[in-house]
Amino acid sequence: MASVSALNSPTTAAPKASRSSRRSGGRPRFGRTAVLVIAALYFIGPLVCSFLFTVDSDPAKGFTFSAYSQIFSVAGLWPALQLSLLLAAATILVVFLLLIPTVIAVRLGSPRLRSVVEFVCMLPLVVPSIALTAGINILLRWGTEYLPPTPFWVTFVDMQNGSFPVILLLAYVVMALPLAFRTLDSGMRAIDVRTLLEAAQNNGAGRARAIVTVILPNLRGAMLNAGMLTLALVLGEFTVSSILGYTPFAVWIVNGNAADDGTVTTAVSLISLMLTWAALLVMSVSGGRRKAASNKPAT
Amino acid sequence: MSTIDPLAPTGAAGADRSRRRLRSSLRKAAAGRVAVLPLLLFVAVAFGLPAVAMAYGSFTTYAPGQPSHYTTGNLSASLSGGYLTALLGSVKLSAIAALIATVLGLLLAQAVVTSRFEVLRHAVLSASGVLANFGGVPLAFAFIATLGNNGLLTQHLHLTAAGWNLYDLTGLGLVYLYFLIPLMVLTVIPALDGLRKQWREAAQNNGAGLWQYWRYVALPVLTPSLLGGFVLLFGSAFAAYATAAAMVGAGGAVPLITLQIAASLNGNVDANATNVALAMSLDMVVISVLVMAVYLPLQRRSARWLV
């Protein structure tokens, strides 16, 4: 649901003139400062506190960075992280393969095609991920009951292989569709596809070559954004994987925390949060600057 | 592709050309469909199958080795007893958290919009975009380290003695605000930008005070955005699972429908519990559809004021 507000959409709304003459007297400004300070405390406080928690949780040991140095030796973290990164790469690949031809076709095609595709890509928003998981869960149970005598059984078992669960890949692609479609589509809107294609074809390029060598390079920014969003989604994903019994990154953090004193997993989660946010911030800042002039929010 | 055709089509050649153009445009339309086909197929399989299975499962019985048959028992079970408590708990938590986040988000957005500092605006918008979409497990951990039983503030301020507990509905609500307020800021800032200076000046010229301006001009204009934002926040809080599960554990003491579904799916106690979990999922989908049905028109309506 949260993904309805695409990360980069409202940032692009150019600031209107409404700001200038609101400074009427001292009271509202005092109120504004108070609001901003309280907000800053609330949003930054937990991050600072959890950092202090990781370096100074045990009064006997005092100030120590051991939680951070243990990250490299703690059991199970690397396999979990590898699984998450592998799934993320595969998800991004599948999302691109499915969506890039679609956004190009939608841009060139009829309005009806567009509304169909938009509807289909927004469908996952009305099925919360836990409900999707429940559906997948029941499918897997039926499969275990009815498929063994059939030739599909091998494929079915392979799909649930713990080292690369295709079933998670499918769920992640579905979950990434709404945000990725919005991002790629607004990226396509910013370029004049028709003119670019005509120009390329007048210069003798075939349609496929024109798309690969002319359209795709122009879509690079939007592809980067969609890829980053998908990466963040997969790295943080907990619902589907935990219920279906896999242990990617986020699930490892929670399980690890239940087992030991929690400073190491808190440190890991803090680092992952910082890295994700840094990537997304860089993306939204650069994306916002570039697109500010061209398009309005997609919604 | 040729938009300007210097040679007017005449005679047989013209007919041939127009036929060719027709054929090429047909081919292009077909190419569009073909390009979209993989996506549609994928969604039909990866999304459609689980969705249909969920709907089918919530209306049928399940017992190993016996044929399943049609029933509404799962749905009525999902709306009674502990399951109903969980559904109501989710609705209550989401509604209250969304309401608080709507008010606080509006205040924060107004503070940002009226600020002179362009940097502040960009910082808050970027941070909001990030915070609104990605929290989950790390967010829960940050709050556990801060306000949990062994949390920094809990220990230093002796909050447990004062009756503080992070692991109940109040605590969850406090954590949910961390991603709900940014979501509200994102939703309402475009609307605040749409409030024109002239309206305020016109109100002042007619003798309206600050309160009257907000009561009779600004809030009525903002109402669709605020309502739409509230509904969106509600849906977002309602569907949240990871944060709650990481904080209180699946099937913990807090009655939430997402935790209840997870507990029923994982537990091997009762085979039929899975089908009740499917029925609960269907309840969630119905509520999400309602949320969307309210949100989309409101969103379109509020877009009217954004020039």
Interface residues (C-beta under 8 A of the other chain):
Chain A: M1 A2 S3 V4 S5 L7 N8 S9 P10 T11 A13 P15 K16 A17 S18 R19 S20 S21 R22 R23 S24 P28 G31 R32 V35 L36 A39 Y42 F43 G45 P46 L47 C49 S50 L52 F53 T54 S57 V94 L97 L98 L99 P101 T102 I104 A105 V106 L108 G109 S110 L113 V116 V117 V120 C121 L123 P124 L125 V126 V127 P128 S129 I130 A131 L132 T133 A134 G135 I136 N137 I138 L139 R141 W142 E145 L170 A171 V173 V174 L177 L179 R194 L197 E198 Q201 L229 A232 L233 G236 E237 F238 T239 S242 I243 A250 I253 V254 N257 A258 G262 T265 T266 S269 L270 S272 L273 T276 W277 L280 L281 S284 V285 G288 P297 T299
Chain B: M1 K28 A29 A31 G32 R33 A35 V36 P38 L39 L40 F42 V43 V45 A46 F47 L49 P50 A51 V52 A53 M54 G57 P64 L104 L107 L108 Q110 A111 V112 V113 T114 S115 R116 E118 L120 R121 H122 L125 S126 A127 G129 V130 L131 A132 N133 F134 G136 V137 P138 L139 F141 A142 F143 I144 A145 T146 L147 N150 G151 L152 L153 L177 Y178 F179 I181 L183 L186 T187 I189 P190 L192 D193 G194 L195 R196 K197 L210 L232 G235 S236 F238 A239 Y241 A242 A245 A246 G249 A250 T258 I261 A262 L265 N266 T274 A277 L278 M280 S281 L282 M284 V285 S288 V289 V291 M292 Y295 Q299 A303 L306
